[in-house]
Amino acid sequence: MNTTSTKRIERVAGTRDAIVNAAERLFAEQGVQAVSNRQISEAAGQGNNAAVGYHFGTKADLIREIVRRHVEKMEPLRERMYASIKDSKRLRDWVECLVVPVCDHYDSLGEPSWFARFTAQIQFDPQLRSIVEDEALRAESLDRTVDGISRFMPSLPEDVVAERFRMMQMLMVLTPASREASLAKGEPVYGSSWREAGGALIDAIVGLLEAPHHAQELAGEHHDDHRLRGQMRLAGDIADLPFKHDASVYEVYEPPVTW
């Protein structure tokens, strides 16, 4: 390969990196739908507004590239942890295998960073969430870790297990995003490091998964009245959030969440 070809390859790689970094930041701060390819090109220092389409194709392809780059860095961290805990009988070891690689990766990004907030924006966009899920499924260690965690809840009904896993997913997405946003604003956060903050997240997830299931404790009119009042409080709480709940999925209000 001659010098000219090498320089061209390096230039293309540099352009792609600039676009990926600019897109991740803009998507994290403003939401995916609020950001145009032209804005991304300008933020990446590209005079050609078609640079995003030229290098990546669609916006979905660009998002997939952002996710893939981060997943590829987290996967070796989790592979090493999985090798050390694969025979463990402790739920906490498996939850640590889920959380610690993520927090260590966030720590490696330095400050400021945007991936946690980017992930939250994608998670609450039903059309784009599948991209994150598809890339996550390519990470074998993550799949094995989740399977390992599920083995600690054999006595719970399937729908309860599924609901707790949805709750765990929300904790995994929103807790880092909130911390990252606070760090970006110079606001106080829990823990002096991502690893320490991850310890609190691990405590919460273990508590969530080990909590007893109290089914049908309330009956008759008292139960119906209690449930109705609970639904009214929940509706009021959700109305105050930037997200709305629709059956089993969450969607971002327009305008999207800004961090």
N, C-alpha and C positions, 0 to 999 in steps of 0.2 A: 504494500500500500504506500503510495507516494505522499509527500508532505501536504500537497494540496487537498487530497482526499481526507487525510487525517484532520486537517484544520476544518474542513467542511463538516465532518462528523462531529467534531467538538463543538462547532458553532450551533449545529442543529440540536445537540444535546443540551447546550446552554440555554437555547431558546425554549425548549420543552420544559426545562427545569423552572425557568422564569415564569412561564405560563401556569404551570402546576402550582407554584408557590403563591402567585397572585390570585389564582382562582380559589385556592383553599382559604386564603385570608378573607377575600370578599364574600365567599359563600358563608363562612363562619360568622362574619359580622353582620351581614345584611340578609341572608337567606338566598337560596339557590334561584328562585323564580324572580327575585328582584335585581339580579345581576345579569347584564348582557355580555355577549362575547366581545363586543366593542370595549366595554369597561375593563374586561379582563386583559385584552390586548394592550390597552393604554397603561394599565397598572403594571404590566410585564415589560413595558418599555418598547413595545412593538409598534412600528408605524403602520403596519398593515392590519387593518381591522379584521381581516379574514384569517389571521394567524392561528386562531383557536381551531377553526374548521380544517385548515390545512394540516396542522400537526396532530389533531386528535379526532376529527370528525364531528360528532355531535357532543352536546353538553353532557349527555349521559356517559359517553366514552371518556370524557375528561374526568368526570367524577369517579369512574371505575379506576382510572389510572391513579388518582389521588389515594383512593382506598387501598389499592393494591400495594402501593409503595410503603404504606404504613404497616399493612398486614405482613408483608414480607420481612419487615424488621422485627415485628413482635413474635413471629412464629419460632425463630430459633430460641428465643428466651423461654417460651412456653415448652418447647421440646425438651430443653434441659431440665426444667422443673418437673415435667411429666415423667421423665425417666427416673427421677428421684422419689416420686410419690405414687407411682402406678400401682403399688401393692398396699398402699395405706388404707387403714380402716377408719381414719378420722375424716369427717366431713370438712373440717377446717383446712386440712392439707389440700383438698381438691378445690376449695374456694380460693385459696391462696394461688393455686396454679391458674385459676381463671383471672384473678385480679392483678397479681404482682407484675406479670409481664406488661400489662397495659400501663400501670403506673410507672414502671421503670422506663418504658418507652416515652411516656410524657416527660419524665425527668430528663431524658436524653435530648429532648427537643429544645430545652432551654427556655428563656423568656425573651420576648413574647412568643407564644405558640397559639395555634388556631385549630388543631385537629380535633380536640375534644368538642369545641363548639360546632365545628363542621359536621362531626358525627351526629350531634343532636339535631342540627338542621335537616340532615338527610333522614334520620330516624323518623321524623314527624312529617315526612312527605311520602305518602303511600306509593307514589309512582317511582320514587327513587330508592326507597328503603330496600327493595329487592336486590339492588346492586351491592349494598353492604352485606346482605345475607348471602348472596352468591359467592362473594369473595371470602367471607368467613367460612363457608362450607369447604372451600379449597384448603383451609388450614386444618390439617388432620389432627394436630395436637389439640386444637380448640374443640373439635368435634368429640374427641376421646374424653376430654376434660368434662364437657357437659354431660356426656353419657355416664361418666363416673359419679358426678354429682347426683344424677337422677336415681342412682342405685341406693341412695340413702333415704329415699322416701317411698318404699314399697307399700307401706300401709295406707297411704293417702289416696283418695279417689283421683282418677286421672284428671278431672277438670280442676281439682284443687292444685295438683302439681303444675298443670299448665298455667294457671293463674299466678302461682308463685314464681314461676319462671318468667312470666311477663313483668312482674314486679321487680325481679332481680335485674332484668334487662333495663328497666327504667332507671334503677339505681346505678347501673354500670354506665349508662349514657349521660344522665342528667347531673350526677354528682361531680364527675370530672369537668363537665362543661361549665357548671356553676363556679367551680374552683378556678378554672382557667380564666373565666370572665372576670372574677374578682382580682386575680393576679394582674390581669391586663389593666385594670382600673386602679391598681395600687391599694386595694381594699384588704383588710385583714382576712386571713384564711386559717382554717384548722391545719395544724401540722407544719413543721418547718421544711418538709419535703413531700414529694408525691408518694414516696414509700410510706411515710408516716400517715398521710391522708388515706392511703390505701388500706392501712390497718383498720381504720375506723369503718371503711366500706366493707371490709371482710367481716368485721364484727356484726354489722347490720345484716349482711346477706346470710351469714350463718344463723343469726337469730330468726330471720324471716323463714328460712327453710326448716329449722327445727321447731318452730312454733307449733303447738298442738292445734288440731283442727276441731273446732266446736260446731258441729253440725246440728241443726234443728234444736238448738237450746231453747229458743223461744217459740211459742205456739199460739195459734188462735189470733184473736183480735190484738192482743198485746204485741205479738210478733209483727202483724201487719202494720200497726201504728208505729212501732219502732223502726221498721224498714222504711216506711214512708217518710218519717222525720229524717232518717239517715240519708235518703235519696235527696230530700230538699236541701240538707246541709251540703251534700256533695255537689249538687247542681250550683249552689251559690259559690262554693269553693272554685269549681271549674270555671265559672264565669269570670273570676278574678285572675285566671291564668291566661298566658298567651297561647294555650293549646285548647283544643276542644276534643271531647271524647265522643266517638260515634261507634257504637257496638264494640267490636274488638280491635279497632284501629284508632290511632290518633292522627289528627291532621293539624297542620299549621294554619292559623288564621291569616288572612291577608289584611294588612301587610305582615310579612313574616317576622319571626322573632329577631330582634337585634340585640347583640351582646356588646 
